C-alpha cells in the first residue's frame, strides 16, 4: 500500500487494453493517460514490459511511425478486453452497492 491506496499493478494490462480500445497510443501516451487517471505516472520499466507481454499474447500490435511505436488492439485483444470487462464487473459490481 502506498499513498493510502491499494496496489493497482494487477490492473495494468486491463487498463492498457481499455485505453487502446479507444485509440492507438504510444508508450508515453499510455503512461500520461494513466497518470491522469491515477495521479502517478508509471515508469517505462512498468509500461513497456506490459506492452511486450500483451504483444506476445497476440492482444496488441505495433506500428512504427518514425521513431515512435504506436500500439493498437488486435481482434483477439478486443475479445480479451470483452472477457476482462465481464470478469471485472462480475468481481467488483458489489463494491459499488450500498453495503450489500
C-alpha positions as a Markdown table, in Angstrom:
| # | Residue | x | y | z |
|---|---|---|---|---|
| 1 | Unk | 0.0 | 0.0 | 0.0 |
| 2 | Unk | 1.2 | 3.4 | -0.9 |
| 3 | Unk | -0.3 | 6.9 | -0.7 |
| 4 | Unk | -3.3 | 5.5 | 1.2 |
| 5 | Unk | -4.3 | 3.3 | -1.8 |
| 6 | Unk | -4.0 | -0.4 | -2.6 |
| 7 | Unk | -1.6 | -1.5 | -5.3 |
| 8 | Unk | -3.1 | -1.4 | -8.8 |
| 9 | Unk | -0.4 | -3.3 | -10.7 |
| 10 | Unk | -2.7 | -6.2 | -11.4 |
| 11 | Unk | -4.9 | -3.9 | -13.3 |
| 12 | Unk | -2.3 | -2.6 | -15.7 |
| 13 | Unk | -2.9 | -4.9 | -18.6 |
| 14 | Unk | -6.6 | -4.5 | -18.4 |
| 15 | Unk | -6.2 | -0.7 | -18.3 |
| 16 | Unk | -3.9 | -0.7 | -21.3 |
| 17 | Unk | -6.3 | -2.8 | -23.3 |
| 18 | Unk | -9.1 | -0.5 | -22.3 |
| 19 | Unk | -7.2 | 2.7 | -23.3 |
| 20 | Unk | -6.1 | 1.1 | -26.6 |
| 21 | Unk | -9.7 | 0.2 | -27.4 |
| 22 | Unk | -10.4 | 4.0 | -27.5 |
| 23 | Unk | -7.5 | 4.9 | -29.8 |
| 24 | Unk | -4.0 | 3.9 | -30.9 |
| 25 | Unk | -1.4 | 5.1 | -28.4 |
| 26 | Unk | 2.4 | 5.0 | -27.9 |
| 27 | Unk | 4.0 | 4.1 | -24.6 |
| 28 | Unk | 4.4 | 7.8 | -23.5 |
| 29 | Unk | 0.7 | 8.5 | -24.2 |
| 30 | Unk | -0.3 | 5.4 | -22.2 |
| 31 | Unk | 1.8 | 6.5 | -19.2 |
| 32 | Unk | 0.4 | 10.0 | -19.4 |
| 33 | Unk | -3.2 | 8.8 | -19.6 |
| 34 | Unk | -2.6 | 6.5 | -16.6 |
| 35 | Unk | -1.1 | 9.5 | -14.7 |
| 36 | Unk | -4.3 | 11.5 | -15.4 |
| 37 | Unk | -6.5 | 8.6 | -14.1 |
| 38 | Unk | -4.3 | 7.5 | -11.2 |
| 39 | Unk | -2.3 | 10.6 | -10.2 |
| 40 | Unk | 1.1 | 8.9 | -10.6 |
| 41 | Unk | 3.0 | 8.3 | -13.8 |
| 42 | Unk | 4.2 | 4.7 | -14.3 |
| 43 | Unk | 7.8 | 4.3 | -15.4 |
| 44 | Unk | 8.9 | 3.0 | -18.8 |
| 45 | Unk | 10.0 | -0.1 | -16.8 |
| 46 | Unk | 6.4 | -0.7 | -16.0 |
| 47 | Unk | 4.7 | 0.2 | -19.3 |
| 48 | Unk | 6.9 | -1.5 | -21.8 |
| 49 | Unk | 7.1 | -4.9 | -20.2 |
| 50 | Unk | 3.3 | -4.9 | -20.0 |
| 51 | Unk | 3.1 | -3.9 | -23.7 |
| 52 | Unk | 5.6 | -6.6 | -24.6 |
| 53 | Unk | 3.5 | -9.2 | -22.8 |
| 54 | Unk | 0.3 | -8.1 | -24.5 |
| 55 | Unk | 2.1 | -8.2 | -27.8 |
| 56 | Unk | 3.4 | -11.7 | -27.2 |
| 57 | Unk | -0.1 | -12.8 | -26.2 |
| 58 | Unk | -1.4 | -11.5 | -29.5 |
| 59 | Unk | -3.6 | -8.8 | -27.9 |
| 60 | Unk | -1.8 | -5.8 | -29.3 |
| 61 | Unk | 0.2 | -5.0 | -32.4 |
| 62 | Unk | 2.7 | -2.3 | -33.0 |
| 63 | Unk | 3.3 | 0.1 | -35.9 |
| 64 | Unk | 6.4 | 2.1 | -36.1 |
| 65 | Unk | 6.0 | 5.7 | -37.2 |
| 66 | Unk | 9.4 | 7.3 | -37.4 |
| 67 | Unk | 11.0 | 6.7 | -34.1 |
| 68 | Unk | 7.7 | 6.2 | -32.3 |
| 69 | Unk | 5.9 | 2.9 | -31.9 |
| 70 | Unk | 2.1 | 3.1 | -31.8 |
| 71 | Unk | 0.1 | 0.2 | -30.3 |
| 72 | Unk | -3.4 | -0.9 | -31.3 |
| 73 | Unk | -5.6 | -3.8 | -30.3 |
| 74 | Unk | -5.8 | -6.9 | -32.4 |
| 75 | Unk | -9.1 | -8.8 | -32.9 |
| 76 | Unk | -8.0 | -11.2 | -30.1 |
| 77 | Unk | -7.1 | -8.2 | -27.9 |
| 78 | Unk | -10.7 | -6.8 | -28.4 |
| 79 | Unk | -12.1 | -10.2 | -27.4 |
| 80 | Unk | -9.7 | -10.4 | -24.4 |
| 81 | Unk | -10.9 | -7.0 | -23.3 |
| 82 | Unk | -14.5 | -8.0 | -23.7 |
| 83 | Unk | -14.0 | -11.0 | -21.4 |
| 84 | Unk | -11.9 | -9.0 | -18.9 |
| 85 | Unk | -14.7 | -6.4 | -18.7 |
| 86 | Unk | -17.2 | -9.2 | -17.9 |
| 87 | Unk | -15.0 | -10.7 | -15.3 |
| 88 | Unk | -14.3 | -7.2 | -13.8 |
| 89 | Unk | -18.0 | -6.5 | -13.5 |
| 90 | Unk | -18.7 | -9.9 | -12.0 |
| 91 | Unk | -16.0 | -9.5 | -9.5 |
| 92 | Unk | -16.4 | -5.9 | -8.5 |
| 93 | Unk | -20.1 | -4.9 | -9.0 |
| 94 | Unk | -21.0 | -5.4 | -5.4 |
| 95 | Unk | -18.2 | -2.9 | -4.4 |
| 96 | Unk | -20.4 | -0.1 | -5.6 |
| 97 | Unk | -23.7 | -1.3 | -4.0 |
| 98 | Unk | -24.8 | 0.3 | -0.7 |
| 99 | Unk | -23.3 | -2.1 | 1.8 |
| 100 | Unk | -24.9 | -5.2 | 0.4 |
